[in-house]
Amino acid sequence: MTSSTSLFFPMIAMIVIWYFLLIRPQQKRMKDHKELISNMKKGDNVVTQSGIYGKIVSVKADGNEAELEIAKGVNVKILKSTVQNILSK
């Protein structure tokens, strides 16, 4: 075995480990978040990435905006991608 061949296998092993520990879990989180956003509908209680709790008043089907009621009579427009979690229906 030459020295270049002996360095090749550890490099491949490092790339495979890097993929399974970092890249693959991140892709799964992105897929789950995209599914969460697509399933968001009127009446859902949500929390945004900035920590704002509220109730979805309306969702634009063609756009990427939603309207969130954070207090009685206080509505704000948010990007659907900023919703971190749907708490309850």
C-alpha positions in Angstrom: 0.0 0.0 0.0 1.3 3.4 -0.9 0.9 6.4 1.3 -1.7 8.0 -0.9 -3.9 4.9 -0.8 -3.6 4.7 3.0 -4.8 8.4 3.3 -7.7 7.8 0.9 -9.8 5.4 3.1 -9.7 7.6 6.2 -10.8 10.6 4.1 -13.8 8.6 2.7 -14.7 7.4 6.2 -14.6 11.0 7.5 -17.0 12.1 4.7 -19.4 9.3 5.4 -19.4 10.1 9.2 -19.9 13.8 8.4 -22.9 13.0 6.2 -24.6 10.8 8.8 -23.9 13.1 11.8 -24.5 16.5 10.2 -26.0 16.7 6.7 -28.7 14.0 6.9 -30.3 15.2 10.2 -30.3 18.8 8.9 -32.1 17.7 5.7 -34.7 15.8 7.8 -35.3 18.9 10.0 -35.8 21.0 6.9 -38.2 18.5 5.4 -40.2 18.3 8.7 -40.4 22.1 8.9 -41.6 22.4 5.3 -44.3 19.9 6.0 -45.3 21.8 9.2 -45.7 25.0 7.2 -47.7 23.4 4.5 -50.1 21.9 7.1 -50.6 25.2 8.9 -54.3 26.4 8.8 -56.7 28.9 10.3 -57.3 28.3 14.0 -53.9 26.7 14.8 -52.1 28.0 17.9 -48.5 28.6 17.0 -45.2 29.9 18.3 -42.8 31.8 16.0 -39.0 31.7 16.0 -39.0 35.0 17.9 -41.1 33.5 20.7 -44.4 35.1 19.8 -47.5 33.0 20.7 -50.6 33.5 18.7 -53.5 32.0 16.7 -53.5 31.8 12.9 -56.3 34.0 11.6 -55.6 33.5 7.9 -53.1 31.8 5.6 -52.3 32.9 2.1 -52.3 29.8 0.0 -50.4 31.2 -2.9 -48.0 33.4 -0.9 -45.7 32.9 2.1 -47.6 35.1 4.6 -50.0 34.4 7.4 -51.9 36.6 9.8 -51.4 35.9 13.4 -53.6 37.2 16.3 -51.3 37.8 19.2 -54.0 39.5 21.4 -57.7 40.2 21.1 -58.0 42.5 18.1 -54.2 42.7 17.5 -53.2 41.0 14.2 -49.8 40.9 12.7 -48.6 39.6 9.3 -45.8 37.0 9.6 -43.8 34.9 7.1 -45.0 31.3 7.3 -41.4 30.2 7.4 -40.9 31.9 10.8 -43.5 29.5 12.5 -41.4 27.2 14.7 -44.1 24.9 16.1 -47.8 24.3 16.0 -49.0 24.0 19.6 -52.6 22.8 19.2 -55.6 22.9 16.8 
